[in-house]
Amino acid sequence: MNRPSVREVALDALLKVEKNQAYSHLLLHSTLKAAGLDKRDSGLLTELVYGTIARKRTLDYYLAPFLKSGKKRALWVDVLLRLSVYQMVFLDRIPDRAVVHEAVTIANKRGHKGISGLVNGVLRSIQRQGLPNVDAIADPIERAAVQTSHPQWLMARWMNQYGEDDAIAMANANNIPPEVCLRVNRMKTTAAELVAHLGHEGVEAERSKLLPDLAVIIKKGNPFGGEAYKKGLFTAQDEASMLVAKLLGPEEGMDVLDACAAPGGKTTHIAEQMNGTGHILALDLHPHKVKLIAEQAARLGLENIETRAEDARTLQTKKHYNRVLVDAPCTGFGVIRRKPDIRWSKTEKDVKHIANVQAAILAHASQFVKQGGTLVYSTCTIEKEENEHAIERFLDTHPQFETNERFYGRLPDHIQANGRFSPLGLTILPHDFGTDGFFMVALTRKHE
């Protein structure tokens, strides 16, 4: 039996995301494993799936004039057209004629002659007539939403919170695929040594400009199949995410509570900062996610982490901790470039719902902070309702805590000089430093 082409595999993956609300990053991982593609085709598959999901709104705008409105088509036909137009518009290395030929071949396999004729006709009309002009959209919010391929409600919120220029810059940054970033396990190696080690494994890497002693950026190759990974010399983690443990500032021998710990990136970073000493209690609601933390810790050679499947909102303990981290569940709007489907699957109701969950976790976890101890709250979203507004509400009802701006001195000079600091925390937008979007704030429990 003939093996399906890369574009057929991409089409099937995109249909699963559309039909089952499957998470694109998880689905892609399982699809790549099952498809058995070579390195080049795996790269193309990733680009096709992520790119078509990310550019969905723009692609639908381009296709609309060439499709009869109100005419019902099978979902796979619309997805195939999106996939094809994505290649024609955004991928220079694939000739249009090859895209059209492959699309018609797939349509012939999956449908009747009328469908393959429709696909052929639409794509050739686009070739002949060109794309509709997005600048013709009069409403500035709708125009920006179509240009950057984001939901209009989300673009409106971002413009309201950050202004038009930053909202558009952030949305554009969400469409740029991120580089792989590794956190150096400094208990075992240095950034310079890791770059050299990876080089011997055929992986091209360079030290991060933002965190040169802690982070390494992959330029070419896969670092996860070699000895450096097996020996626990690094962990995959975005630079903005690494700043959270730096802000927390754990010291050797301390007791630390990580209330929402999975998949373990920040937990293991804290453990490394403490040089394997002290004790970290890492909680997560889901047993299978807690297992991921334990596996990470074992690979990295960390023995100071205790994992437990438990809801941070109902934790019962008489113990108090020097440091408590609430890396709260959130809408994830800061990591859209990694998970492009988030923009389509979330709604305004989700923002309000998750803000209530965050408030409950923060309020409950805060009671376990020692007097004089530090509570850090962080999210990978840029929504003010989940960030500054959450801290404002918390401080109103918890006068025993105060923000501690002195702790920002633990962050890199470049962040201190150029970060978006407010009295309620630090916001990092994706286009600020080329990282994920993040929010973080350090609070101190006053001596009573």
N, C-alpha and C positions, 0 to 999 in steps of 0.2 A: 504494500500500500504506500502511495506517495505521502511523504511527510508534508504537513501544511506549511505554506510560506510564512515568512515573518509577519506580513500584513494580515494574513488570516488569523494568526495567533493573537496579534494586536487587536483585531476586530472582536474576537471572542472575549478577550480580557476587558475591553471597553464595554461590551454588552453586559458582562457580569457586574461591573461597577454601576451601570445604568439601572439594571433590573433589580439587583440584590442589595444596592447601597454598600457593596463590598468596599473596604478601604483599599485604595489604589496601591499603597506601598506594600501591604501584606499580600494582596492578590498578585502583584508583579513578582514578588519573591517566589511564590509557589508556582507561578506560570513559567518563570525562567528555569526553575528546577525541573519541571515536567517536560518542557519543550526540548531540552538538550541542545540548545543552540551554541554555536561557537562564539568567541569573544566579540567579534564584529557585529554579528546578528543580534547578540544580547544587548549591545549598546544601542542598536537601531530600534529594537523592540521597546526598550526603556524610553527612548526619545519619542517614539510614536504614541505610546500610551500616555505618558505624562504630558506631552505637548498637546495632544488632542483634548485631553481633559481640561488642561489649563486654558486653552484658547477657545473653549466651547462657545461662549457667547459671541465672540468675534466671528467665528466660523459660521454660526447660524445667521448672523447678520449678512455675511457674504453670500450665503446660499439662498436667502429668502426671496430675492427677485427672480430666481430661476426655478422656483418650485411653486406649484399651484396651491394657493392658500386654502385651507379647509379640506384638502384632499388627504385622506388617511393613508399612511404608508407604514409598512412594517418597521419596527424600531431599528432592525439591523441595517435597513437601507439608509436611514438618516445617519446612523453612526458610520457606515461605510463612506458616505459622502463627506462627512466631517473629516474623517481620517484622510481621505484623498485630498481635500482642499488644504488641510494642514500641510501635507507634503508639498503641494504646489506653491504655497505661499511662504512657508517658513523653512523649508529644507532645500537649499540650493543644489545639493549634490545629486538629487534625483530628478531626471528629466521629466517634464510634464507628460510626454507621450508614454513613458514607462508607467507613470502613476495611473493614467487613464486605462491603459491596457490591463494592468493588474486589477483595477477596480471592476472592469467589465468581466474579466475572467472569474473573479469571486462572485459577482452578481449572477453570472451564468450558472455557476455551481449551486448557488443557494436559492435561486428563484427562477421564474419563467422568463421567456424572451422579452416580455414587456418591461420587466424590471431592469434587465441589463441594458435595454434601449434607453430607459429613463436615466440611468447612471451615466451612460455614454453621452447622452444629449446634454445633461446638466453640466458635466465637466468640460465638454467641448465648447459649450456656450460661454462658460467662464473664461476659457482660453481666448475665445474670439472677442468677447465684449469687455473683458476686464472686470475688476471688482467694484462694487458700489463704494462711494466715498463716505467714510465715517464722519468727516467734517461737515457733512450735510445735516447731521442731527443737531437740531436747534438747542435742545435742553442740555446745559453743560454737564449735569450729573449723569444723564443717560449717555451722552457722548463719551465721557470718561469711562463709564462702565463698559461700553461696547469696545472702545479702543484697548482697554487693559484686560477685558474679559473677566469682569467681576459682577456679582449681583448688584442691582441698582440700590437696594436698601443698604447694602454694606458700604458702597461708595459714598452714599449720602451721610452715613454715620461717621465715616472717616473724615470727610470734608468738614463736617460739623466739629469734630474733635481736634483735627490737626491742620485744617485749611486745605485749599484746593491743591497747591503745589506739592505738599508733603503726601497728601492722599494719593495723588497720581504717581509720584515717585515710588511710594511704597507698593502700589499695585503693580507697577512695571517691574520692580525688584522681585515680586512674587512669581513672575514668569521666567526668571533666570534660574536654571537648574543649579543647585549648590554644589560646591566642591566637597569632596570627602575630607573631613577634619578629624584628626586623632589627638587624644589627650595622652601625653607622655606619662607613663608610670614612673615617677621620679624616685621611687624606692628601688627601682631596678636599672634605670638608664637615664640618659640625658637626651634633650631634643637633638643635639648634634649627632650623638651616637645612634639614635633611632633612625635619622635620615640616612646615615651610612649603612646601617643594618638592612634597611629596606632596599637601598641601592643594590646591595649584594643579592637580594631576592628578585631583582629586576623591576622594582617599584620606584618610580621617580617621585621624590617628595622634597618639600622645602619647609623651613621653619616659618611659623606664622609671624606676620608683621605686628599683629595686635598683642600676641602672647608668645614671644619668641622662645622663652624657656619652658613653656608648658604645652604648646600646640604645634602640630605638624600638618601641613596641607598636602594632600595627594594630587600630583599633577598627571600621573600616568600609571596604570597598572592596578592590580587588586591586592591590597595589603592583608586581606583576611584569610588567605590560604597558606601562609608561610609560617616559618619558625617564630618570627617576632610576635605574631599574634598568639600562637600556642604557648609561648613562654610568658605571656602576660605583660609585654613591654608597652602596650598601649590599649586604649579604649576609644571607640568611635564616639565623639561628642562635639557639638558645635561650640565655637569660642564663646558666644554669649551665655550659653548654658554653664560653661566653666567659671564664669564670673560669680555665679551664685555661691559656690563653696568658698571662693576667695572672700566674698563679702561676709559670709558666716564666720570666717576666721577661727576654725577649731584649732585647739592646741593639744600637744601630746598629753595623754592621760585623762582627757575630758570624757564626760558622759554626754552623748548626743542622741537626740530623737529626730529621726527623719520620718515625718508623719505620712507622706505620700511618696514612697520611695521608688516604685517600679518605673522603668526597667533597671534602675540601679546606677546610672551614670553619675549622678551627684553623690549618692551614698558612697560609692567606691572612691570618688575624688576626695570626699571628707576623710575616709579611712587612710588614703595615701598621705593627705596633709598631716595626719596624726602619726605617720610613720608606723602604722600597724598597732599603735598602743591605744589605751582607753577602751571605750565600749560604745558602739552605735546600735541602737534599736531601730531597725528599718521595717516599717509597716506598709502593707498594701492590702486592699480589699480582696484581691483575687489570688487564690493559691498558685495558679499557673504563672502569674507575674512575679510572685514572691520567689518562685523557683528560679526565674531568670536572674534575680539579684544574687541568689546563692551561687549560681553557676558562674556569674561574672566575678564574684569575690574569690571563688576557688581558682579560676584561671589567672587572676591577678596576684594570687598568693596573699590574700588579706584574711586575717583570722580574727579581726576585732569587730565583725559585723554579725549581729543576731537578727535573723529575719523572722517575721511573723505575719500570717494572714489575719488582718484585723482592721476594722473600720476605725479610722482616726477620730471619728465623731463620738465613739463610745468607749475609747480606751480607758481602762481602769488601772491605775498604778499609784502607789504612794511615793514613787521616786520623782525627784526633780532633776532637771538637766541643765548643764552649762550652756548648751546650744540646742535650739529647736528649729528645724527647717520645715516649713509648710510650702512645698512646691506643689501648689494646688492644681487639681484637675480644672481644665479651662476650655474655652472654645477653640484654642489652638490657632488663632488667626495670625500669630507670629511665625508659624512654620508652614504656611501655605505653599512655599516654594518646594518643600519636601513632600507635602501631602496635598496636591492641587485640588482634590475633590472636596476638601473641607469647605471651600468657598460655596459649593453648590449644596452640600448636605446640611449645613447649619442655617438656623433661622434666628430672627430677633428674639423669639421666645426662648431659644437655647441660652442666649446671653443672660436673660433674667433668671432662668432656672439654675444655671451653673453658679451664678453670683450668690444664690441662697445656700448652695452646697458649700461653696468656699467660705462663706461667713460662719457656717456651723463648724467646719473643720478648724478654722483659725481660732474661734472662740474656745473650743474644747482643748485644743493643743496648747494654747497659751498658758493654761493653768499649771502646766508641767515645767515651766521655765523657772529656774532658780532666781532669787533676788540678785540683781546685778548681772544676770545672764542675758543672752541674746536670742531674739526670735527673728528669723528671716522669713519673709513671705515673698514668693516668686511665682510667676506664671509665664507661659510661652504664648501669651496673647498681648495685643496692643489695645484692647478694649478698656477704656477708662472705668466703666462700670465694674469690671472685674479687678481693677488695679487701684488707682488712686481713690476712687469712691469707696472701694472695699476697705481700704486702710482708714479713710476718714470715718466711716461708720464704726469700725473696730475701736479706734481711739476715743470716740464719743462715749462708748459703753465700757471701756477698759482704761480708766485714768491711771492705773498703775504702770502703764507702758508709755514710752515716748520714742519718737524717731531719733536715731543716732547718726547724724550726718558725718561724724568723725570717722565712721567705719568705711566711708567711700575712699579714704586714703589707702585702703587695701587693694583698690582697683588700679589697672594700668594708667599711667600718666595721660595717655591719649584719650582714654574714656573720661578721666577726671576733667580734662580740658574741654572736651567736645560733647560730652553726654547731655542728654535731656533730663537734668535734675529738677525736681520740684520739692517742696517741703514734705511731700508724701511719697517720694521714691524716685527711682531712676527708670526711665522708659528708653528702650533701644528699638528703633524702627529698622526694618530690614535693609533700607538703603543708607543708614547712618554709617555702618562699618562693614557692610557686606556679610552680615551674620544673620541668624534668625532674629525675629522680633522677640523682645523679652521685657519683663518688668521685675524689679526687685527692690526691697526696702529692708533695712535693718532696724529693729526695735529693741530697746533695752527695758528690762523690768526694773523699776525703781526699787531702792531699798526702802522698806516700810518701817 
